[in-house]
Amino acid sequence: MSQKSFLSQSFLTFVMCFFFFLTLFCNAYAANQTQIAVGKWIAPIIYLGAFALLSQGFMHLDPERKKLMKKL
């Protein structure tokens, strides 16, 4: 996987997670019509984004993948 496709895939994963949590936040706000603590929603978005980026980033540590890339 090239560096460009890795970054675009990681960014796409983060954006999808962000919009998923944004949708949940808006639905919860519309259902309750009360103020919701924003900190409760920002932290999971940040952690999910970090997890998505790290899970894609740790692929370069796979020794079998390194061997395959050397053959190419």
MODAKA-V934264 format. One record per residue. N is the residue number from 1. RES is the residue in three letters. PSI is psi in whole degrees, -180 to 180 (NA if undefined). NEAR is the number of other ideal C-beta (glycine too) atoms within 12 Angstrom. D_FIRST is the distance of its C-alpha to the first C-alpha in whole Angstrom. Layout:
N_RES_PSI_NEAR_D_FIRST, N_RES_PSI_NEAR_D_FIRST
//
This chain:
1_MET_128_18_0, 2_SER_164_11_4, 3_GLN_-37_12_7, 4_LYS_-45_10_8, 5_SER_-32_13_6, 6_PHE_-46_20_6, 7_LEU_-41_16_10, 8_SER_-37_15_11, 9_GLN_-41_21_10, 10_SER_-43_26_12, 11_PHE_-42_18_15, 12_LEU_-41_18_15, 13_THR_-44_24_16, 14_PHE_-43_26_18, 15_VAL_-41_19_20, 16_MET_-43_18_20, 17_CYS_-40_25_22, 18_PHE_-48_23_24, 19_PHE_-30_17_26, 20_PHE_-49_20_26, 21_PHE_-33_26_28, 22_LEU_-41_20_30, 23_THR_-44_16_31, 24_LEU_-43_20_32, 25_PHE_-46_24_34, 26_CYS_-40_15_36, 27_ASN_-41_15_37, 28_ALA_-39_19_38, 29_TYR_-42_17_40, 30_ALA_-34_12_42, 31_ALA_-39_11_43, 32_ASN_-29_12_45, 33_GLN_33_9_45, 34_THR_165_9_46, 35_GLN_137_12_44, 36_ILE_137_19_41, 37_ALA_120_13_39, 38_VAL_-33_15_36, 39_GLY_-30_12_35, 40_LYS_-20_15_35, 41_TRP_-27_24_32, 42_ILE_-42_17_30, 43_ALA_-48_14_30, 44_PRO_-34_20_28, 45_ILE_-44_26_26, 46_ILE_-45_18_25, 47_TYR_-39_17_24, 48_LEU_-40_25_22, 49_GLY_-42_26_20, 50_ALA_-40_18_20, 51_PHE_-43_18_19, 52_ALA_-44_25_16, 53_LEU_-41_23_14, 54_LEU_-38_17_15, 55_SER_-36_19_14, 56_GLN_-34_25_10, 57_GLY_-30_19_11, 58_PHE_-7_14_13, 59_MET_-27_20_10, 60_HIS_-8_17_9, 61_LEU_-6_12_13, 62_ASP_118_14_13, 63_PRO_-34_11_15, 64_GLU_-37_12_14, 65_ARG_-37_15_10, 66_LYS_-42_13_11, 67_LYS_-42_10_14, 68_LEU_-40_12_11, 69_MET_-32_14_9, 70_LYS_-34_9_13, 71_LYS_-30_8_14, 72_LEU_NA_9_12
//
